[in-house]
Structures are given as structure tokens and as C-alpha cells.
Amino acid sequence: MKKKKPQKLIKRVLIVLIISGLLFLHFYAPRFITEIKNPLIEIIKGDYLLTTSSGFENNHVKGKYITFKSFDNIELSSYLTYSSRDTALGTIILLHGIRSNKERFIELSAMLSKQGFNSVALDLRAHGSSSGTHCTFGVKEKKDISELLNVLEKQENIDENIGIWGQSLIGAVGLQAIGRDKRIKFGIIESTFSDFKTITNDYFNYHVGIYIKPLTNYLVYRAGKIAGFNPEDAKPLKYCENIEQPILIIHGNKDKRINIKYAKDNFAKIASKKKEFIEIENANHLNVWEIGGDEYFGRIMKFIKENTGDNTSFAGYSFK
């Protein structure tokens, strides 16, 4: 009889562990996908995207912070850097990667200003100084960008030659916004995915080393429920079919986080007759700018200038 007590105890412990594991998977694990301002994630995530401690004010370029409300009353923060010329050639909306912030673009904003362009660096919802808790991978963010366009038009009289430059997972926001809002006249999209559910499966395998599609699909479903969005709508590939504006797609061919094949899938679906694909040799997910160097920025600026009617040459820019 005494031998049965340890067995019962083990069974009870196993039952408790299984139930706890299932509750964790149902209620908490999905938050790792969408919840940006999660204390546990803040401890373990690490900031892999370049940021800087200095503010936009130290650029010695005229600009100002613009705070506005999203369609669902989330307060969003952005910084508008003005062109250093008397008349701006255009305006570039800069979209950072996931768990980064608008300060990523301090140096780039100064360079664009010197070239004659306004730029608007936006803290996406739940990032940086913006309110909110969850990233929805474009489902809500594309509407936020449309609201930003409204604000720029009403408050700054900016409504011509507006482009988007989006990076990484949030580059998907750029594709969806371009496909949805024709006020955006051109786009530059770096290192992004084609389908939210697919990339979640890939990221689970990348970080955990196991590919369990039914589990990750369930986590995606739960993440959508918790964050209040439909994961099926977080599909840049679908919006690419509506993109008729000039667009530049860029991806490193050594990217292990987001496979270059997704960029090629997006590119193939884009309806625009004026589109270009740049494959950065030996670049991974994090170092496209560094590997591409001056030649890369030269190609970017050539594209921007062609689509804003500027015939001047690009003097060169080294990102550090």
C-alpha cells in the first residue's frame, strides 16, 4: 500500500504540469507573438535593431513631434523632419522593425532632409512613445498610417509625393498600407514576410528548433483573439495585388529569420509595372544597410528621386 502513494503523487504532479502547460499555451504563450510591452519579453528580448540615445533635436535639422489619435483612439507618436531646402521634393514615412522605435531613423532623417525630403518617423502602436500593447502586423497599423496621412494633410499641408520606407516584420505594414491607400505614391520595403501565419511557424522553428504547425496555428489564432484582430488579414501577399505604385523590394540572401522567398512571392504578386527587386549578397536580416553600404543607399535615393521628379545626383551616405 505504501508503494502506491509515490505513484499517486507522481500522477498528480504530472496532471498539474499538463494542465498548467495547457493553460500557459492558451492564455500566455500567444502574447509572446503580439504583445510588445510585456514585462517578461522586455527582460529577455534584447534590442537587435540599431537605436541611439540621442534625440531628433540633436540633428540640427528643423522638425517637430506630432502626436495623433488612431482610428481606435490609440495615441501615436511621430517625428516630422523637414527638408533643408525651401521646397520639399517629397515626404517619406519611415517604419521601424518590430520592438524597435522611431529613433532608429535619426541619422537617416537628417540625410533625407539634406537631400530635400521631409520624413516622418513613426512609433507604431505599442512601440516607443506610442500607446497600445499589441502589434497586429498591419491589420490595424495600415489604418494608423492612413490617419497619419490625414494629419499631415490637415496640419502640415503635406499631400504630394508621399512614400513609405518599411523594414523587417513591419515592412509588411508598409505593403498593406500601400495596397490600401493610394495617397502613398511609392514604397521601399526591406526584409519582410508574405503571410503572418506562415512567418509565425517559421519563427517558432527558428527560436525553438521545432516545427509544429498545428500548435503554432493555434497560437496565431489565440494571439488574434487576445490582440483583437483577424490573423487572416495580416497577409501582405493579398495587398500586393492592389499595389499599382512604383515599389522597391529588398532582401538579404542570407536572411535566416525571414526567408528571401517571401520577398520574391510578394514581388511576383505586385501589380505595378514599375517594380524592382534588390537582392543584397551575403546580407542577413539585420545588416542590409551595412552590407549594402553607399551603393545600396545610392540605389534607394535614385528610386526616390525618380518618383518625386528630382534630377539631382546623390552625394553618398554611410550608415553607422
KAVENTA-V266115 format. One record per pair of residues at least 12 apart in sequence whose C-alpha atoms are under 7 Angstrom apart, sorted by the first residue. I is the first residue (numbers start at 0). J is the second residue. D is the distance in whole Angstrom. If there is no record, write none. Layout:
((I,J,D) (I,J,D))
//
This chain:
((25,221,7) (29,218,5) (29,219,7) (29,221,6) (29,222,5) (30,222,6) (32,222,7) (33,133,5) (33,134,5) (33,135,7) (33,222,6) (33,226,7) (34,132,6) (34,133,4) (34,134,6) (35,98,6) (35,125,6) (35,126,7) (35,132,6) (35,133,6) (35,134,7) (36,125,7) (36,132,6) (48,99,6) (48,285,7) (49,103,6) (50,102,6) (50,103,5) (51,102,6) (51,103,7) (55,105,6) (58,109,6) (60,80,7) (60,109,7) (61,80,6) (61,81,6) (62,79,5) (62,80,4) (62,81,5) (63,78,6) (63,79,5) (63,80,7) (64,77,6) (64,78,4) (64,79,6) (65,77,5) (65,78,6) (65,79,7) (69,143,5) (69,146,6) (70,142,7) (70,143,7) (73,130,6) (73,131,6) (74,129,6) (74,130,5) (75,122,7) (75,123,7) (75,124,6) (75,129,4) (75,130,6) (76,121,6) (76,122,6) (76,128,6) (76,129,5) (77,119,6) (77,120,5) (77,121,4) (77,122,6) (78,119,5) (78,120,5) (78,121,7) (79,118,6) (79,119,4) (79,120,7) (80,108,6) (80,112,7) (80,117,6) (80,118,5) (80,119,6) (81,112,6) (81,116,7) (81,117,4) (81,118,7) (82,112,4) (82,113,7) (82,115,5) (82,116,5) (82,117,5) (83,112,5) (83,113,6) (83,115,6) (84,115,5) (87,115,5) (87,116,5) (87,117,6) (88,115,6) (88,116,5) (88,307,6) (88,309,7) (89,116,5) (89,117,6) (89,159,7) (89,160,5) (89,161,6) (89,307,6) (90,116,6) (90,117,4) (90,118,5) (90,160,6) (90,161,5) (90,162,6) (91,117,6) (91,118,5) (91,119,6) (91,161,6) (91,162,5) (91,163,5) (91,164,7) (92,118,6) (92,119,5) (92,120,6) (92,162,6) (92,163,5) (92,164,6) (93,118,7) (93,119,6) (93,120,5) (93,121,6) (93,163,6) (93,164,5) (93,165,6) (94,120,7) (94,121,6) (94,164,6) (94,165,5) (94,166,6) (94,169,7) (95,165,6) (95,166,6) (95,169,7) (96,166,5) (96,167,5) (96,168,6) (96,169,5) (97,168,6) (97,169,6) (98,126,6) (99,126,7) (100,122,5) (100,126,6) (100,127,5) (101,120,5) (101,121,5) (101,122,5) (104,120,7) (133,226,6) (135,228,7) (136,169,7) (136,171,7) (136,172,6) (136,233,6) (137,171,6) (137,172,4) (137,175,6) (137,233,6) (138,228,7) (138,232,6) (138,233,6) (140,172,6) (141,172,6) (141,175,6) (141,176,5) (144,176,7) (145,180,7) (160,184,6) (160,307,6) (161,183,5) (161,184,6) (162,183,5) (162,184,6) (162,185,5) (162,186,5) (163,185,7) (163,186,5) (163,187,6) (164,186,6) (164,187,5) (164,188,6) (165,187,6) (165,188,5) (165,189,6) (166,188,6) (166,189,5) (166,190,6) (166,191,7) (167,189,6) (167,190,5) (167,191,5) (168,191,5) (168,192,7) (170,188,5) (170,189,6) (170,191,5) (171,191,6) (171,192,6) (171,235,6) (173,188,7) (174,235,6) (174,238,7) (174,239,7) (175,235,5) (175,238,5) (177,242,6) (178,238,5) (178,239,6) (178,241,5) (178,242,5) (184,244,6) (185,244,5) (185,245,5) (185,246,6) (186,245,7) (186,246,5) (186,247,6) (187,246,6) (187,247,5) (187,248,6) (188,247,6) (188,248,5) (188,249,6) (189,248,6) (189,249,5) (189,250,6) (190,249,6) (190,250,5) (190,257,7) (190,262,7) (190,284,7) (191,257,7) (191,262,6) (192,257,6) (192,261,5) (192,262,6) (193,234,6) (193,235,5) (193,236,5) (193,261,5) (193,262,7) (193,265,6) (194,233,7) (194,234,4) (194,235,6) (194,236,7) (195,230,7) (195,233,6) (195,234,6) (196,216,7) (196,219,7) (199,215,7) (200,212,6) (200,215,6) (202,256,7) (236,265,5) (236,268,7) (239,265,6) (239,268,6) (239,269,5) (239,270,7) (240,268,5) (240,269,5) (240,270,5) (241,270,6) (242,269,6) (242,270,6) (242,271,6) (243,270,5) (243,271,4) (244,271,6) (245,271,6) (245,273,5) (245,274,6) (246,273,7) (246,274,5) (246,275,7) (247,274,6) (247,275,5) (247,276,6) (248,262,7) (248,266,7) (248,275,6) (248,276,5) (248,277,6) (249,276,6) (249,277,5) (249,278,6) (250,262,7) (250,277,7) (250,278,5) (250,279,6) (251,278,6) (251,279,5) (251,280,6) (251,281,7) (251,282,4) (251,283,5) (251,284,7) (251,287,6) (252,278,6) (252,279,6) (252,280,6) (252,281,6) (252,282,6) (252,283,7) (253,281,5) (253,282,5) (253,283,5) (254,282,7) (254,283,4) (254,284,5) (255,283,7) (255,284,7) (256,284,6) (279,291,7) (288,318,7) (289,318,7) (292,317,6) (293,315,6) (293,316,6) (293,317,6) (296,316,7) (297,313,6) (297,315,6) (300,313,7))
//
